[in-house]
Amino acid sequence: MPGGRLSHQERRAIAAGLNEGLGYAEIARQLDRPTSTISREVARNGGGRGYRADHAHYATSSRARRARPQTAQRPSDTDQYTEQFAAIMVEGGLPRMAARVLARLYTADSRSLTAAELVTALQVSPASISKAIGYLEQVGMLHREPDPRRRLQHYVMAEDVWQQAWKISSRTNLNWAETAAEGAELFGPDSPAGRRLAQMADFFGQLADDMSGGPGFEVIDDALTMLATYREAGRVIEDERAAAVLGWSVDRVKTALELGSTTRLSPEQRADLAAGGE
């Protein structure tokens, strides 16, 4: 049938015609095929002297199977969520590939993944994974553990990964503030650029201070430590004694008592601190 694939029987007829010394045109007429079909078939499968019908048939079938397009698999709901998770981190300032690696680690069943597993899961090059891993290691968001049985490295997400991310954001804001302050000094506070940069320095300085907790948070921590110390002792103890127990200066103890009891502690905690936990 002209235009269709050659059958096994037709290939045997081609081989027989070649053995008899027939030309491509004559073989094509006998099979009711275009001459070009016969010439391409012979050329692809060993030529006029090397053509074998069985080998040509199976080789062609094999090529057809390899060339058959694979049906694209629809991403699963979990894969779609992982990519959405990564996209949110990218919006927050994380490099795209680092975000995809972190999202994949965070949503994996295993506590760790190898580079090869990440390459397969994300369908990217090993170099892309290596670069992303290097960045995440540098900022303390993951670490590597060697496999004792095989020469592999497993990548494990840090347990305090979001605290690390918060610190990075705070440090970035502080860098903005310091750079803007340098610019304001360079251009002068009375120049338009100096005023804009000074305003920028104030904004990012306040943002960095808020994200890092600011000095008030340190006071609260100290106040809670004092509260725990009083409760452990079962009574109020003198400032000097508390300082000796905690390894603090007396001024630090007094600051914790004076400011901590009037800032961000709950009413119950303030009352306990004032009463020495009694």
Disulfide bonds with the S-S distance in Angstrom:
none
